[in-house]
């Protein structure tokens, strides 16, 4: 990796207007669709920004959520979102460095979680993430809502209890993407 690469960990509320726009531009470019401004739930988010010679080339963020395996208490979860590295900087270790830094930042949570993308599953597995094999559900005021077709990965942290990855896993309802 390039010696000119530097990372910054910053709370969402502390992002400057320029940093916020850079994050939106980076993610929109990588995902090849406009990334709407982060929802209000992102106000408590943390970001890891990866800069190469002052240019934002890689990003990851986490938000607090509460995932709950069947028969277990709610787990305070660092839910990872908006992981992105510009295409011309991929395969050079920048995304890995940003994710490893994020993983170090979330160490006090009960669990790490993210929406699984089968195209990059192996990359996350190399970093210690595991695919949840059981049914995924969303907790609503009306009860549990199945979310077929959704996939989740988890990262075990020091506070993570024993988990059965084949059991059901639920998350609280939120606007936008449920998982």
PLY file of the C-alpha trace (Angstrom):
ply
format ascii 1.0
element vertex 179
property float x
property float y
property float z
element edge 178
property int vertex1
property int vertex2
end_header
0.00 0.00 0.00
1.12 3.53 -0.74
2.86 5.45 2.08
0.81 8.50 1.11
-2.37 6.74 2.30
-3.90 8.20 5.47
-7.09 7.41 7.33
-9.38 9.55 9.42
-12.05 8.29 11.80
-14.77 10.87 12.28
-18.29 11.07 13.67
-21.01 11.82 11.12
-21.92 15.10 12.84
-18.29 16.24 12.63
-18.00 15.81 8.86
-17.43 19.09 7.08
-19.76 19.94 4.20
-16.89 19.15 1.81
-16.20 15.77 3.43
-19.88 14.89 3.32
-20.08 15.76 -0.38
-16.88 13.77 -1.06
-18.40 10.72 0.67
-21.63 11.05 -1.33
-19.66 11.44 -4.58
-17.37 8.48 -3.84
-20.24 6.15 -2.94
-22.40 7.31 -5.87
-19.51 6.66 -8.26
-18.71 3.21 -6.86
-22.35 2.09 -6.62
-23.12 3.64 -10.04
-26.26 5.32 -8.75
-26.96 8.51 -6.86
-26.51 7.99 -3.15
-29.19 10.01 -1.45
-28.09 11.90 1.62
-27.77 9.56 4.56
-31.00 9.03 6.46
-31.48 10.61 9.91
-30.35 7.30 11.48
-26.85 8.11 10.22
-26.55 11.07 12.60
-24.88 8.75 15.09
-22.69 7.10 12.47
-18.95 6.83 12.45
-16.91 7.07 9.26
-13.50 5.83 8.25
-12.18 7.97 5.43
-9.20 6.76 3.39
-7.18 9.44 1.62
-4.43 9.01 -0.94
-2.44 12.20 -1.35
-5.40 14.17 0.01
-8.02 12.56 -2.26
-10.81 10.46 -0.72
-10.42 7.02 -2.35
-12.00 4.67 0.20
-14.78 4.88 2.78
-16.75 2.79 5.27
-19.21 3.77 7.97
-21.09 2.13 10.78
-24.38 2.91 12.48
-25.77 1.53 15.73
-28.47 -1.09 15.34
-29.85 -3.85 17.52
-29.76 -7.33 16.00
-31.39 -10.20 17.86
-30.78 -13.89 17.27
-33.71 -16.15 18.19
-33.80 -16.74 21.94
-31.07 -14.20 22.68
-31.14 -10.63 23.96
-30.77 -7.61 21.70
-27.16 -7.19 20.62
-25.79 -3.66 20.25
-24.50 -3.94 16.71
-22.15 -1.80 14.65
-23.88 -2.11 11.30
-21.52 -1.38 8.41
-22.74 0.68 5.48
-21.39 2.46 2.40
-18.16 0.51 1.99
-16.62 1.85 -1.18
-13.26 2.26 -2.90
-12.88 4.02 -6.24
-12.36 1.46 -9.00
-8.91 2.70 -10.00
-7.73 2.22 -6.39
-9.21 -1.25 -5.83
-6.99 -4.31 -5.35
-4.32 -2.14 -3.69
-5.22 -2.68 -0.02
-7.04 0.62 0.60
-10.47 -0.96 1.19
-8.94 -3.62 3.43
-7.12 -0.97 5.47
-10.31 1.05 5.91
-12.30 -2.03 6.98
-9.62 -3.20 9.41
-9.60 0.27 10.96
-13.40 0.23 11.18
-13.25 -3.19 12.85
-10.82 -1.81 15.43
-13.17 1.12 16.10
-16.23 -1.08 16.77
-14.54 -3.38 19.30
-16.81 -2.30 22.17
-20.02 -3.32 20.38
-21.66 -6.71 20.96
-21.53 -7.59 17.27
-20.63 -6.32 13.82
-23.16 -6.69 10.99
-23.58 -5.79 7.33
-25.83 -6.54 4.39
-24.15 -9.33 2.44
-23.35 -8.79 -1.21
-22.57 -12.18 -2.79
-20.18 -10.51 -5.26
-17.80 -9.52 -2.44
-18.60 -12.19 0.16
-15.10 -13.70 -0.06
-13.47 -10.31 0.57
-15.41 -9.87 3.81
-14.74 -13.48 4.81
-10.99 -12.80 4.53
-11.53 -10.05 7.12
-13.29 -12.39 9.56
-16.95 -11.87 8.61
-19.34 -14.84 8.53
-22.54 -15.33 6.55
-25.70 -15.64 8.62
-27.44 -18.80 7.38
-30.78 -18.51 9.19
-33.88 -16.55 8.27
-33.66 -12.76 8.47
-36.55 -10.82 9.96
-37.43 -7.19 10.67
-39.07 -6.24 13.97
-42.12 -4.05 13.44
-44.95 -2.83 15.66
-47.08 -5.55 14.05
-44.54 -8.31 14.75
-41.73 -9.99 12.83
-41.62 -9.43 9.06
-39.70 -12.03 6.99
-37.22 -10.53 4.52
-36.65 -13.24 1.88
-33.78 -12.55 -0.47
-31.86 -10.51 2.10
-28.46 -11.69 3.35
-26.43 -10.60 6.35
-22.88 -11.13 7.55
-21.68 -10.81 11.12
-18.34 -10.13 12.76
-17.78 -11.67 16.17
-16.32 -9.19 18.64
-15.02 -9.71 22.20
-18.52 -9.18 23.68
-20.29 -11.43 21.17
-22.13 -14.29 22.89
-22.21 -17.81 21.46
-24.26 -17.66 18.26
-26.09 -20.22 16.14
-25.69 -18.84 12.61
-28.55 -21.07 11.47
-31.11 -19.50 13.80
-33.31 -16.55 12.83
-31.90 -13.06 13.16
-33.97 -9.90 13.44
-33.22 -6.20 13.15
-35.35 -3.19 13.99
-37.41 -1.54 11.26
-35.84 1.48 9.60
-36.72 3.55 6.58
-34.72 2.96 3.44
-32.89 -0.34 3.25
-34.12 -2.74 5.92
-30.84 -4.67 5.97
0 1
1 2
2 3
3 4
4 5
5 6
6 7
7 8
8 9
9 10
10 11
11 12
12 13
13 14
14 15
15 16
16 17
17 18
18 19
19 20
20 21
21 22
22 23
23 24
24 25
25 26
26 27
27 28
28 29
29 30
30 31
31 32
32 33
33 34
34 35
35 36
36 37
37 38
38 39
39 40
40 41
41 42
42 43
43 44
44 45
45 46
46 47
47 48
48 49
49 50
50 51
51 52
52 53
53 54
54 55
55 56
56 57
57 58
58 59
59 60
60 61
61 62
62 63
63 64
64 65
65 66
66 67
67 68
68 69
69 70
70 71
71 72
72 73
73 74
74 75
75 76
76 77
77 78
78 79
79 80
80 81
81 82
82 83
83 84
84 85
85 86
86 87
87 88
88 89
89 90
90 91
91 92
92 93
93 94
94 95
95 96
96 97
97 98
98 99
99 100
100 101
101 102
102 103
103 104
104 105
105 106
106 107
107 108
108 109
109 110
110 111
111 112
112 113
113 114
114 115
115 116
116 117
117 118
118 119
119 120
120 121
121 122
122 123
123 124
124 125
125 126
126 127
127 128
128 129
129 130
130 131
131 132
132 133
133 134
134 135
135 136
136 137
137 138
138 139
139 140
140 141
141 142
142 143
143 144
144 145
145 146
146 147
147 148
148 149
149 150
150 151
151 152
152 153
153 154
154 155
155 156
156 157
157 158
158 159
159 160
160 161
161 162
162 163
163 164
164 165
165 166
166 167
167 168
168 169
169 170
170 171
171 172
172 173
173 174
174 175
175 176
176 177
177 178
